[in-house]
Amino acid sequence: MKTIFYALVLFSMVCIAVSAQSSEDDLFKDNTSGTLQIDGDIYQVEWMAREIFDETWLDRWAVEGDSLVKIEKNKLFIGRRENKHLNTAAIWYRPDLPSDVIVRFRAKPLPPEENNACNLNLFLHAREMDGSELRFGRSGVYKEYHQIPNYIITFVGGRAPGWSRLRKNPGFNMLHESEIKSEVNREYLITVTSYKGRIRYYIDGSKRHDYQDKEPLAAGKFGIRAWSTTGYWHQVEFGKIISDYIK
């Protein structure tokens, strides 16, 4: 009997693990809502949009910086230019997003590994200092974004030791740090959520940051950020979080 009992327990654990992984990998469906489970956190989400990076993509995105940026097979490609000094890219999603938001996407640093920083960074809730809507047209210099309200989450590696850091601007204030390294030729599923001032960030279904901001930023723009990086981004999905079940 004990053998049967332990077998049933093991089977149940496997089913739960598979269910959690499936919920994170489910494809977005237009105008749908549902429950999403990631690393024990459960969200009720009303999905808003999914970016397919077609020929109209610049109607929805604004590009800053001097990196090579183009669309290839419905993927956003960012590449290093050998004759450019900065090789930066800040690519902003134009539509407004709610304060309680989830954004997830897939990204992959591409060869060559040499001089590839493998930056898979993002901005969240970016606005101007006076609280107005973010104005596009900055040069891409990193310090420019430290002077306006936003959260920036970095995920870097390549030639560097690698890390992920959650910071709050203005001021470039460190909120949390995690030891992990992004690698060339590996695709990652990245998810960030903001719900009632709690910022959570997941890489391949594993939670890397969890920070409750006592003075949370107002809703703002989402952006993709890269420096000295060659790679692609795709399947970018946006949703409004209706509720969560706190772990």
N, C-alpha and C positions, 0 to 999 in steps of 0.2 A: 504493500500500500504506500509506504514511504517513497518507493521508487517512482510510482505513478504520480504521487503528489509533486515531487521535485521536478518531474518531467513536465507536468502541467505548468508549474511556476516558470520554468525555463522557457517554455513555448510562449507564455504570455509576455515575458520580457522581450523576447525576440519580436513578437507582433507589435509591441509598443514602440520599439526602436525603429522598426520598418515604417510604422505609421508616421513617426516624427520626421524621419528622413523624407518620406513621400510628401508630407505637407510642405516642407521647405522647397521641394523641387517641382511642385505642381506648377503648370504653366498658367499664366494669367489669362483670364477670360473677360471679355468686355462687359462692363456694367454688372459685375457680380460682386457679391460679398460672401464672406465665409470666415472660418476659423483657421488661423495659422499658428502652428506650434514650432518653436525654435529653442532648442536647448532648455526645455522645461518651461519656457515662457509662452503664454498663450494669448494671442491677439484676435480680436474680432475686427475684421478689416473690410472696408468698403473700397474696392479697387477703383481707381480713377482713370488711369491711362497706362499704356505701354508703348514705349518708343521702339519703332522698327527701323529707324534710320534709312528712310527712303529718300527720293530726290527732293522732297519738301522739308527735309529735316532742319534747315536753317530758318524756317519759319518759326520753329519751336526752340531753337538753341542759338546762343550768341557766343562767339569765339574770341578769346583774348590770348595774347602771347605770340611767340614766334616759332613754335613747333610746327611741323608738317601735320595738317589735319585734313582727313578726307574720309569718304565712305566707301567701303568695299564689301559687297555681298551682305548688305544690311548690318554692317558692323562699323562702329566708329573707330577709325585708325588714327593713332597719334604716333608720330615718328620724330626721331632726332634729325636735325639738319646740321651737317658737319661744319657749315660756314656760319652758324649762328652761335652767339656767345651764351645766351640764356637757355634756349631750348625749353621754354615753359609753355604750358597750356592751361587755361582756365575756361571751361566750356559750361555755360550757364543755361539751365532750363528756364525758358521765359515764363511759362504759366505760373500763376500763384499756387502755393501749396498751403494746406492747413498747418496749424501749430502741432496738432497731434497727427503725425505723419509717419509712414513707412516708405522707404525707398530701397529697392534691391536691384542688383545687376550682376552680370558676369563680366569678368575682365581677365585678360591674359597677357603678361609680358612676353614679348617675342624676341628671338635672336636678332642681332648678336648680343652676347652677354657682356662683352667689353663695353665699358662706358654706359651701360644701361642701369639706371638707378631703380628700375622696376617700381616706380611710384604709382600706386593705385589709390590716390587720395580723393577726398571729397569735402565739399563745403555744405553746410546745412544752416538754414534760417539766416541767410545773409541779407543785410539791409544797409542803407546809408546811416551815417552817424546821427542825423536829425530824425531818424525813424522812418524816413520815406523809402519808397521802393528802390531797390538796387538799380543803379545806372550802369549800363554796360559801356565798355570802351577803355578799360584800364590796360596798362602795358603788359601785364603778366608778371611783373616783379613781385616776389613773394611778400615783401614788407608792405606793399600797398593794401593787402587783404588783412594785415594785422591791425590796421587802423580803423576798420569798420566792424560793426557787430556781425558775428558769425561763429559757428562751431566749425573747426577743421579737424578731420580725422585722417591721419597719415598711416599708410601701410607701405613700407619700403623694404628694399633688400638689394638684390643684384650684387653690385660690387661692395656694398656696405654691410655691416653686421646684421642689420634688419631690426625693425621694431614697428609697433603700432602705437600712436599717441593721440589722445583726445585733448584738444585745446579749445579755449574760448577767447574770442576777440571782442572788442579791442584789447590789446595788451599781450597777446600770445601766451596766455596763462595755461599752464599744464594742469589738466584735471585728472588724467589717468594714463598709465603706460602699460603696455603688454609686450612681452618678448616673443616675437614671431618674425619670420623673414619671408618676403615675397621672392619667388623664384621664376627664372625664365622658363618658358614653355609649360607652365602650369596654369590652368584656368581656375579661377576662384569665384565662388558665389558669395557676394558681399551684401549684407543687409544692415541698414541703420534705421532705428526707430526713435521717435521723440513723442513721449506721452506724458502730459502734465509735468513737464520739466525733467523727466527722467530720460536720459540718453543711453541707449543700448546699441551695441555694434557687434556683429557676428561675421565670422569668416568660415565658410563651409559648415554652417550650422553650429559652430562653437562660439560662445559668447566671450568677447575679448575686452569689452568695456561696459560698465554699468555705473552710471553716475547720476545722482539726483541733484539737479541744479536748484538751489534755493531762490535764485533770481534768474529764472529762465528767459532766454531771448524770445522776442515775438516771432511770429511766423515770417518766413522770408524765402529767399531763393535757394535752390539746390544747384550745386555745380560739381563737375568732375575736374580734378586738378592733377597735373603731372609735371615733373621736371626731369630733363635728361632721360627720357623714357621712350621706348618703342613698345607698342602693344595695342590691343584692341578692347573695346567695350561693347556690350550688346545686351539685349533683353532687359532694358532699364524699365522698371515698373514703379508706379506711384500709387499709394493708397492712403485713405484716411482711417486712422485708428478710432474705432467706436468705443472700445473698452479693452482692458487687459486683465489677466488673472495673475496677480503678483506671486512670484515664486518665493 
